[in-house]
């Protein structure tokens, strides 16, 4: 990362003396080949999707404008496949966005050992049985939920009709405010949640109501 000064000290006494302005630290330099976490989604490509040209065009327009969208279609028509590829057509994250995402994954314990930076936009797809704490965030120490893990990326809810009304209502604040606040005894914790919201569902329980031919 640019603009970061790294100083080394032999012991804590040296740190204290530096903070008191009595000494200077040893200037350190970062290796240029620092490990950067590359998401597997980067190898996904829309060319893998056969057909669905009109839907792909709509997805591109939504991604360009940062719009949320709902896809309705029969099982196996490619809704999930298309959603997984949306992060690959979004603009690359800025340095500030990379740091934001990296901090969220770091405090959540999801940053793999040996990696220093999340470079690509996240894609999160929680199951419809996910708890409110898992989705919005919570716990005794107020950890980020899926809405924050999707910050600067895509949050995808497949089988939207299977999610409870309570769960969907809880998404209103994160979507509108682009942040989520969690109150605990020791204070209120605020996590960012600026994501592109993509949902998908079948048109009916059997999944084929809008289609004349079922194979």
Protein Blocks (a to p, Z undefined) as FASTA:
>chain_A
ZZiacdddfblklmmmmmnopaccddddddfkbccdddfklmgcfklpggjklmmmmmmm
mmmnopacdddddehilpmmmmmmmmmmgccddfklmmmmmmmmmmnopacghiabdfbd
cdddddfkbcfklmnogcjkopadfklmmgoiacddehkllpcfklmmmmmmmmmnopac
dddfkbccddddddcddddddfbfnopmmpcbdZZ
